[in-house]
Amino acid sequence: MATQVFGHKSPDTDSTGSPIIWAWYLTQIKGEDARPVLLGEPNTEAAFMLEHWGLAKPEIISDVSDDAPVVIVDTNNPAELPANINNADIRGIIDHHKLVGGLETKGPIDIRIEPLACTATIMWKMIGGDLAQAPREIKGAMLTCILSDTLEFRSPTTTREDRAVAHDLAKDLGIDIADYAGQMFAAKSDVSAFSDAELLRMDSKEYAVEGTKFRVSVLETTAPEMPLGRKDSLMQSMGTVAAEDGVDQVLLFVVDILNEEATLLVPNDLVKTVAEKSFGAEVSGDTVVLPGVMSRKKQIIPNLKL
């Protein structure tokens, strides 16, 4: 049985590209039977990556079978993984998020978690000299993942290693980073084809604060006017999405990549309280701008208070 390599639900670029990279490594370098899969439709930037580099979209799965061999990348949170994950045979975890707990394995496994901005950066280090054998599309996926997760080095999660690896890959590929990142962000910013519910779930994670469950959604864009132009409709849809997903409230942060700030939609007093207590913001309407806020992992989730 082939080892399935996958990231988290609502796959972004890193959770789409890193399974492809690692499945290539396991198959072509380690001689193991492995294949990348996804736990949902990739977002628009991830879809751009697949098309740009001529990569096939991995199969989308809804769950894993008992004893199925798997490698988990870009998460270690059971809430972001298939319901049956603890009955699968977890062979490895490669991640750059905090350790959540709750995963069970059938024996000792390889785990690599580093405080870097991107899973693909960790994979670059793990693959080492064998990366010379990688085709352009694998290196291209790796570069795309790093530029996405670092927001072209604007995110506070960016490390010296992420930056150095990205420049090394870009030089190898003959890619101008600014030009390519611009193409990526343009693809990410075009959300016109998505429903409100799809936008609210597209890049989101569940997180509880003092017993209150939130779906923390982030839209990273170079055209914030597009989602903000739909704010009334988005706020109306938040209640439906929250009820369907079993959370108390959806928090939507529209991250303006170029101006390096986030706009939080404020549909009610609960979110107003979150904005004021978490970010020291003064809220007078149904949106509030949070200067410098770019990262859910480093600036949003750790600061959430009620």
Protein Blocks (a to p, Z undefined) as FASTA:
>chain_A
ZZdddddehiafklmmmmmmmmmmmmmmnopacddddfbdcdfklmmmmmmnopacdddd
fbdcehiacddehiabfklpcfklmmmccfbdcdfbdcebjiacfbdcdddddddfbfkl
mmmmmnmmmlmmpcfklmmmmmmmmmmmnonolamkbcfklmmmmmmmmmmnopafklmm
mmmmmmmmmmmlpcfklmmmmpgcdddeehiacdddddddfblmlmmmmmmmmmmmmmmm
mmmnopabdcdddddfklopaddddfbfklmmmmmmmnopacfbfbdcdehiabfklmmm
mmgcZZ
